[in-house]
Amino acid sequence: MSRKVSCELCPRRCVIPEGGAGDCRIRVNLGGKLRATTYGRPSAAHIDPIEKKPLYHFLPATTAFSIATAGCNLHCLNCQNWQLSQRDGTQMEQLFRAEPEEVVRAASENRCRSIAYTYSDPIVWYEYARDTATLAREAGLANLFITAGYINREPLRELCRALDASNTDLKGFDDAFYRKVTSATLRPVLDALVTFREEGVWLEVTNLVIPTYNDDLAMIRRMAKWIRTELGEETPLHFSRFYPMYRMRNLPPTSAEILERARREAMDVGLHYVYIGNLMGHPGSNTWCPRDGTLLIARTGFHVTENNLTADGRCPKCKEKIPGVWQ
């Protein structure tokens, strides 16, 4: 008799027949047991500036050893990494066989301060990320989780024991938008954001602003209010510029004006650190003191060009403590 397996990792809770795969394509039922077929089989590995994640308040100007496998449990119409995320492990060329200890070794040998689980969504290659992160923590490396946050709370709480920071995509603040554009739902993402905060993981949030889809300023204001209330006014929020990609090639890039208006809305409701991303040279990518307006960290693209913070992470003029992990 065929043995079905229920995956409890994400809100889809796929019931997978023997020999079949879940919605993510890489979690399969092999002989009645659930397996992630991409364990130890990365399809991407790079050394990135941590600002690319983007993480602006966590070890600035350091490098992260970034890895990814195929697979994702979302199906975003605008996915920039669709050739990786929307395929299974058999459709991608594996760069090399890399068990968790080998990833940690490579990160250390390349003098990276952290390992980033990124590009596709590391939620679906959970075991690989968890095991690598556990060893990385023992080796003195930080662990960065770059995710859309579509995960159940129980496995996320377990994972948080080995995580140091996350940039989590909050793709919009409307459930209908989530269903239409990502094939997912909003509430589990909000729960994941709160869980990261409760578990003490340094959290930054990214919102990709897509013209005509999620650029309504009233919705952006509601989102910013929720972040302030549930996550705290010190939570960095990144408004990122959309570029035509994948199944949304018919749309124009997000205008600078819309990104600037979104940033003003978020700051007006009380968020202290609101950034504009994917727009080269914009002053909205810099960190400013919320008390006296001093330029604290200047960035061009993914690179820090000026860092005026004191050694203990304070404004050099007014001594305001700037939240984050600075060294």
C-alpha positions in Angstrom: 0.0 0.0 0.0 1.3 3.5 -0.9 2.5 5.4 2.1 1.8 9.1 2.2 3.8 11.5 4.2 2.7 14.8 5.6 5.2 17.7 5.6 4.8 20.0 8.5 7.4 22.5 7.6 5.4 25.2 6.0 1.7 26.3 5.9 1.0 24.3 2.8 1.3 21.1 4.8 1.7 19.0 1.7 0.5 15.4 1.8 3.0 13.7 -0.4 2.4 10.3 -2.0 5.2 7.8 -2.2 7.7 8.8 -4.9 6.1 12.3 -5.1 7.3 15.8 -4.2 5.8 18.6 -2.2 4.9 22.0 -3.7 8.5 23.1 -3.2 9.7 20.4 -5.6 12.6 19.2 -3.5 10.9 17.6 -0.4 10.0 14.1 -1.5 8.5 10.9 -0.2 11.1 8.2 -0.5 9.9 4.8 0.8 7.5 6.5 3.2 10.1 8.9 4.6 10.4 12.6 3.9 13.7 13.7 2.3 15.1 17.0 1.0 16.8 15.9 -2.2 19.1 18.9 -2.3 20.8 18.2 1.1 24.5 18.9 0.6 24.0 19.8 -3.1 24.2 23.5 -3.5 23.4 25.0 -6.9 24.8 28.5 -6.0 27.7 29.6 -3.8 29.2 33.1 -3.7 31.0 35.5 -1.4 28.7 38.6 -1.0 28.9 41.9 0.8 26.4 41.6 3.7 24.8 44.8 2.4 23.5 42.7 -0.6 21.2 40.6 1.6 20.3 43.4 2.5 21.4 43.7 6.1 22.3 47.2 7.0 22.5 47.0 10.8 24.5 43.7 11.1 28.3 43.5 10.7 28.5 46.2 8.1 31.2 46.0 5.4 31.8 42.3 6.1 31.4 39.4 3.7 28.9 36.5 3.8 29.5 33.1 2.3 26.2 32.6 0.4 24.7 29.3 -0.5 21.5 28.0 -2.0 19.9 24.9 -3.5 17.0 24.6 -5.9 13.5 24.8 -4.7 11.0 27.3 -3.1 7.6 27.1 -1.5 6.4 30.3 -3.1 5.9 30.9 -6.8 6.3 34.7 -7.1 5.4 36.1 -10.5 8.3 38.5 -10.2 11.0 36.1 -8.9 14.5 37.3 -9.7 16.0 33.9 -9.1 13.3 31.8 -10.8 15.9 29.6 -12.7 17.0 28.4 -9.3 13.9 28.6 -7.1 11.3 27.2 -9.5 13.2 24.0 -10.3 13.9 20.8 -8.4 17.2 19.3 -7.6 17.4 17.2 -10.8 16.9 20.2 -13.0 19.9 22.2 -11.6 23.6 21.5 -12.0 25.1 21.0 -8.6 28.3 23.0 -8.2 29.8 20.5 -5.9 29.0 18.1 -3.1 29.2 20.2 0.1 28.2 18.7 3.5 27.6 21.3 6.3 31.1 21.0 7.6 32.5 21.7 4.2 30.4 24.9 3.8 31.6 26.1 7.2 35.2 25.3 6.2 34.9 27.2 3.0 33.4 30.2 4.7 36.2 30.3 7.3 38.9 29.8 4.6 37.5 32.8 2.7 37.5 34.9 5.8 33.8 35.5 5.8 32.2 36.6 9.0 28.9 34.8 8.3 27.1 32.3 6.2 23.9 33.4 4.3 21.2 31.0 3.4 19.8 32.8 0.5 18.8 33.2 -3.3 16.1 30.5 -3.2 14.2 30.1 0.0 16.2 28.2 2.6 13.0 27.2 4.3 12.6 24.3 1.9 16.1 23.1 2.4 15.6 23.5 6.1 17.7 20.5 7.4 20.7 21.6 5.3 20.5 25.2 6.6 19.9 24.0 10.2 22.8 21.6 10.3 25.2 24.0 8.6 24.1 26.9 10.9 24.7 24.7 14.0 28.2 23.9 13.0 28.8 27.6 11.9 27.8 28.8 15.3 30.3 26.5 16.9 33.0 27.8 14.6 32.3 31.4 15.5 30.4 32.4 12.3 27.1 34.2 12.2 24.1 32.8 10.4 21.9 34.9 8.1 18.5 33.6 6.9 17.2 35.4 3.8 13.7 34.3 3.4 10.1 35.0 2.5 9.1 33.7 5.9 6.5 31.1 4.8 7.1 28.6 7.5 5.3 27.2 10.5 6.2 28.5 13.9 7.4 25.3 15.5 10.2 24.5 13.0 11.1 28.2 12.9 11.6 28.4 16.6 13.9 25.4 16.4 15.9 27.0 13.6 16.2 30.3 15.5 18.4 28.7 18.1 21.2 28.8 15.5 20.4 32.0 13.6 21.8 35.5 14.3 20.0 37.6 11.7 17.3 37.5 9.1 16.1 39.7 6.3 12.6 38.6 5.7 10.5 39.7 2.7 7.1 41.2 3.5 5.9 41.2 0.0 2.7 43.2 0.6 0.2 43.8 3.3 -2.8 42.3 1.7 -3.8 38.6 1.6 -5.3 38.9 -1.9 -2.0 40.2 -3.2 -0.1 37.3 -1.6 -2.4 34.8 -3.2 -2.3 36.4 -6.6 1.4 37.1 -6.9 3.1 34.5 -4.6 0.6 31.7 -4.4 0.9 32.0 -0.6 -1.0 33.8 2.2 -0.1 36.7 4.4 -0.8 35.6 8.0 2.0 33.0 8.3 4.6 35.5 7.2 3.4 38.0 9.9 3.6 35.2 12.4 7.2 34.3 11.3 8.3 38.0 11.7 7.0 38.1 15.2 8.7 34.7 15.9 12.0 36.0 14.7 11.6 39.0 17.1 10.5 36.8 20.0 13.5 34.5 19.6 16.0 37.3 19.6 17.1 37.1 15.9 18.2 40.4 14.5 15.5 41.3 12.0 15.3 43.5 9.0 12.3 43.6 6.6 12.3 44.1 2.8 9.3 45.2 0.8 9.7 45.0 -3.0 7.5 47.8 -4.4 5.8 46.6 -7.6 4.0 49.2 -9.7 0.2 48.8 -9.6 0.3 45.7 -7.4 1.5 46.8 -3.9 2.5 50.4 -4.3 -0.7 51.8 -2.7 0.4 54.3 -0.1 -2.5 53.5 2.3 -1.5 49.8 2.3 2.2 50.8 2.8 1.2 52.9 5.8 -0.8 50.1 7.3 2.2 47.8 6.9 4.6 50.3 8.5 2.2 50.7 11.5 2.1 47.0 11.9 5.9 46.8 11.9 6.2 49.6 14.4 3.6 48.0 16.7 4.5 44.3 16.4 8.3 44.4 15.7 9.4 47.8 17.1 10.2 51.2 15.7 13.9 50.3 15.5 13.2 47.5 12.9 15.0 48.5 9.6 12.6 48.5 6.6 13.9 48.3 3.1 11.8 49.5 0.2 13.3 47.8 -2.8 13.0 48.9 -6.5 11.3 46.4 -8.7 12.7 45.5 -12.1 10.8 43.6 -14.8 11.5 39.9 -14.3 10.1 36.4 -14.9 6.4 36.6 -15.4 6.1 40.4 -14.8 8.2 41.7 -17.7 5.3 43.9 -18.8 5.6 46.3 -15.9 8.0 49.3 -15.6 10.7 49.6 -12.9 9.5 51.3 -9.7 9.9 55.0 -9.9 12.2 56.8 -7.5 9.2 59.0 -6.5 7.1 56.1 -5.4 10.0 54.7 -3.3 10.6 58.1 -1.7 6.9 58.5 -0.9 6.8 55.0 0.6 9.8 55.8 2.8 8.1 59.1 4.0 5.0 57.1 4.9 6.9 54.6 7.0 8.9 57.3 8.7 5.8 59.4 9.4 4.3 56.5 11.3 7.4 56.2 13.5 9.9 53.8 12.0 13.4 55.1 12.5 15.4 53.3 9.9 13.8 53.2 6.5 15.8 52.5 3.4 15.6 52.6 -0.4 17.2 49.8 -2.2 18.1 48.8 -5.8 18.4 52.5 -6.7 22.1 53.3 -7.1 23.4 56.3 -5.2 20.2 57.3 -3.5 20.7 58.9 -0.1 17.8 56.7 1.2 20.4 53.8 1.3 22.3 55.6 4.0 21.9 55.3 7.8 21.1 58.6 9.6 20.8 59.2 13.3 17.1 59.5 14.2 17.8 62.0 16.9 20.0 64.6 15.2 20.2 63.6 11.6 23.9 62.9 11.5 25.1 60.7 8.6 26.2 57.5 10.3 26.8 55.0 7.4 27.0 56.0 3.8 26.5 53.3 1.1 26.9 53.1 -2.6 25.3 50.0 -4.0 26.3 47.2 -1.8 29.4 48.9 -0.4 30.0 51.0 2.7 31.9 54.2 1.8 31.7 55.9 5.2 31.1 54.6 8.7 30.9 57.2 11.4 29.5 55.1 14.2 31.5 54.8 17.4 33.0 51.5 18.4 29.9 50.7 20.6 27.4 51.6 17.9 26.5 55.2 18.8 26.0 58.5 17.0 29.3 60.4 17.3 27.5 63.6 18.1 24.5 63.0 20.3 25.6 59.5 21.5 22.2 57.9 20.5 22.5 54.1 20.6 21.8 52.7 17.2 20.3 49.3 17.3 22.1 46.5 15.5 25.2 44.3 15.7 28.2 46.4 14.7 31.3 44.2 15.4 
